[in-house]
């Protein structure tokens, strides 16, 4: 597998077609039917924050690369303040150790931004506060579980732009809708949520060995952190039920090639822009149970059938055993022109593939 920028040849295409599985990949998914026990799943949920704290204890600030690619992908983040204009307020949901926030502040020469940043890991938040570039007049970092209210730290209707970069995938599916509703509450009417996360049939998903599956599209890594892999349809339904309007929602296909080893690594992410309506109808509370059920009842047969009907990017890749943060690091190095990989990153966050 590629381990550095010199060995990689990343190529990117965007679109609405899911990735078509090879016969080998399809067979592997069809055989992986056993789920982690209910007892262990309950334990993983209770220890989610602890597992992310341990992740940052092991890796400190050295695991993820700075995300300079975000301004290229999301022009909304390009700030410039004219005389008399108020600063734009950004809320980074799942900030990790600041790989998104600090590059953004450093490039904000006109000081046109104020950034709120939260994470599920207290240790990660402390790394942010200890950073040499942390300036309380330009940013505010705090610990939070985004599946509960955020109003104590971020005023309602105060945020221009929120970001969730490889964050929602680390949260239990039952809590995803509430997390989105909580973020929606912080946004001003017309405010935007910029979203990027793992896509269905991503290479990392296909590498999981038997014994790591929690439910359809939801897996646990060796270190106890978890990852969900989204289809566009499910993501759009979540966003709309939370109360957002969907402005953009597409797959990002990224092919990374290690020329020396001759290995092709097909990555697929979902990238979206969700907008808070100026007139925001209350989200449909009665649909929560139905939507949660859908998160758990998507059958592999349906996924494969839909995938086969769509034109997709065919990629051959090397088989692996299980997803790992080491793979995520390779992904970070390979994604973006400057290289990257989210988060219950804390709050359900594990963040980052470029």
N, C-alpha and C positions, 0 to 999 in steps of 0.2 A: 504494500500500500504506500501511496505517496506520503512523504513525511516533510517535504519542504517545497517552497516556491520554485526552486530550481528544477525540480523533478516533475512539475505539474503543468498541464496544459488545460486550464479550465475553459469550458464553453457553456454558454447559457442561452436558453430559449424560453420564452414565456408563452402560455396558452391555456386552453380550457380542457385539453385532453389529458386524462390520467396516463400514467406510465403503463405500457403493456408488459406483462410478465413473460419471462422465458419459460419454457416447459419445466426446467429444473426448479425455478423459483415457485412456480405454481404448485408443483408437487410438494415442495417443502411446506408451503402454507397449508395445503390441504391435510397434511399429516399432523400439523401442529394444532391439535384440538384440545389437549388437556390444559386446564387452568390452574393457576396457583391456588392453594387452599384458601377458604374463607378466613380461617384463623390468621394465616400469614398476610392476607390482604388487609385485614383489620389492623394488624400490627404495623404494616407499612404506612397506612394512613395516619395512625397515631404518631408514628416516628418520622413523618415527612420532614418536619422542620429540623429535627435532630440530624437526619441523614444529609441535609444540605449544609448544615453547620460543619459536619465532619468533612464534607467535600471541600469546603473552603479552608478548613484546618489543614488538610493534606496539600492542597494546591495553592493556597494563599492567593496572591494576585497574578500568578504566572500562567494560569491555564488558558484563558481566553485572550485573543488579540483585540486591540482597539478596533472599533467598528467605524472606520472611516467611510465605508460603503453606504451608510444609511442616507447621507445627503444626496448621493447619486440616485438612489432608488426612490427617495421620498423628497421631492422638491419643497414640500411644506416646511422642512427643517432648515432651509436656507434663510437665515435671518438678516434683516437690515432695518435699522430704526431711524426714521426721519425725525427731525426736530419736533418735539411736542407729542410724539407718538408714545403710547404705553408699550412696555415690554411685552413680548409674547410669552405666555405661560405654557411650559411643556411639563408633562407628567410622565416620567419613565416608570412603567410598572414592571418590576422585576429587574432591578438595576445591577445585580451582581456586585462586582467591585468597581464599577464605574467606567467600563470599557466603551460605553455609548456616551455617557454624560460628559466626561472630561474632554474627549476630542471635540465635542460639539461646543463646549464653553471656550476651549482654546481657539477655535476658528471663528468665534463670535466677536469680532473686533469692535463692533459698535455696541456691544453689551445689550443686545436687543432681546435676549432671552433670560427668563428665570426658570429654573428646572427643579421640580419636585422629583424625588427618586425614592422608591421603596423596594424592600426585598424581604422575603420570608426568612432569610438567614440573618440573625443578629450579628454574626461574625462578619458577613459580607458588608453589612451597613457600617460596621466599625472601620473596615478597611477603607470604605469611601470617605468617612469623616477624617481619617488619618492621612489621606492623600494630600500631597503638598499643594495641589491646585484647588482644594476644597475651600470655598469662600461663601460664608453664610449669607452674604448680601446678594449672591447670584444663584444659590441652590440650597435645597433643604432635603437631607436624606433621613429616612426613618424606617423602622421595622414595621412590617404590616403583614397580616394575612388578608389577601385581597378578596377572599370569599366572605369576609365580614366588612362592616362599614368602614369607609375611608375618610369620613367627614371630620374626624378629630384632627387630621393632619392636612387635608386638602379641602378647602371650602367647596361646597356644591356650586356648580355652574361657574367655575372660575378658570377652567383650563381651556386653552386654545387647541392644543395638540397633545394627545396621549399616545404612548407607544407600548406595544406588547410584542417584544421580539424574542421568540422562543420561550414563551412564558406559559401560555394557556395549556400547552401540551403536558406540562408537569403536574397539572392539577387533576384531581379525580374527576371523571366525567360528570358525576352527580353534582359537582360544585361549579362547573364551567359557566353555566348560565348566570348564576348569582354573581360570579366574578365580573362578567361583562356588564351586568346591570350596575354594579358598584362603580365601575370605571365610567360608565355613561353618566352617572349622577355627578361626577366631578366636572364633566365637560360643559362648556357654554353651549347654548343653542347654536347650531352651525359648526360646532367644534368637531375635530376629526380624530379618529383612532387609527393609527398606522400599525399594521399587523403583519407579522411574518412568523411561520412555524413549520413544523414537519408535515410533509404531504404523504398521502396514502401510497404505500409501496416504495417508500424511500429505501435506499440501500441499508440504512441503519436498522430499519424495521425487519428487513429480510435476513439480517445477520443473527437475529436472536435464536439461540438454541432452544429446544424444547424445555419447558419448565420455567419460562420467563413470561408467559402470557397471562395477563390479568383479566382481559376481556377482549372483544373484537377491537383491534387497532390500538390496544393499550398494553404496555409491557413494562417490566421492571428490570433495571440494570443490576449488575453485580453489586454495586455500592448502595442499593436500596432506593436510588432516585428512579423516577418513572417517566415514561414518554408516551404520548398519544399521537397518532398519525391521522391527519384530517383529510377528508374529501372536501371538494368545493361545496358540494350540496349540503353537507352537514354543517360546515362552517357558516354558510349563508343563512341556514335556518337558525342556528344559534344567535347570530347577530341580529336578525330580524325579530326574533322572539325577545331579545334583550331590549329592543326599542330602537335599534340603529337603522338607518338607511344604508344600503350597500352601494357604494360608489365604484369600487373595483374589487374583483375577486378572481384570482387566477393562479395557475400552477407556475412555478419556476423550475424548469428542468436544467440541471447543471451536471455536465459530464466532466469528470476530472480524470486525467490520464497520467500515469506514472510512466514516462517514456523509457526509463531505465529498466523497470520491471515488466513493462507491457501490461499493466493492470488498468482496467477501466472501472471507474467507480461512479455509477449513476445516482445522483442525488435528486430529490424532488421536494420542493417546499411549496407552501401556500403563502401567497402575498395578497393583502387586501387593504382597502381603505373604507372605513365605516364612519358615517356622519350622524351626529345627533340632530334630529329634526328641530326646526325652529318651533314648531308646535309638536311636542313630544307626547303622543298618546301613551297611557300607562301600559307597560308590558303585560302580556297576558299571563297572569299568575296561574290560571287553570291549565295552561299548556306545559307547565314545568314538568309534571309527571310524565306526560306523553313524550316530551322531548328527551328526558332522561332515559326513558325506555328505548328510544331510537338509538341512543348512543351505545346501548348494550346489545341491540338486536340486529345490527347490520350483519348479514350473513356473507361469508366468504364467497359463496356461489354467486350472489348478486353482484358483489364487487367485481369478480372476475368477468361476469357476463357483461357488465357495463363497460369494463375496461376493454374487452375484446371488440366492442362495437365502435370504439373511438379510435381515430388515428392517433398514434402515440409515438413517443420516442423509444426506439428499441435499443437497449443497451445490454451488452454482455458483461458479466462481472464475475469476479472471483468469489467463491463461496466463503462464508466465515462461520464462526461459532455463535458469538453473542455480541450485542451492542456494547460499546464501552465508551468512556469519556475520552479514551485515547483516539478512538475513531472520530469523535466530535472534534478533537484538536486538529486532526488531519483535515476535517471538513472546514474548519475555520481557516486553516492555511490555504485551502483551495478555493474558498468561496470569495468573491469580491476581488477587485483589482488589487486591493491591498491585503487581502486575506482575512476569513472569520468563521465560528459556530455559536440558550436560554434559559428557561427557568421556572418552578416554585422556587428558581435561581435563587429560586428562591421562592417566591410565593407560588409555588406551583410552578416554579420557574426554572428552566434550565436554559440558558439562552444562547444561542448563537450560531448560526451557520450563515454564511454570507450569502 
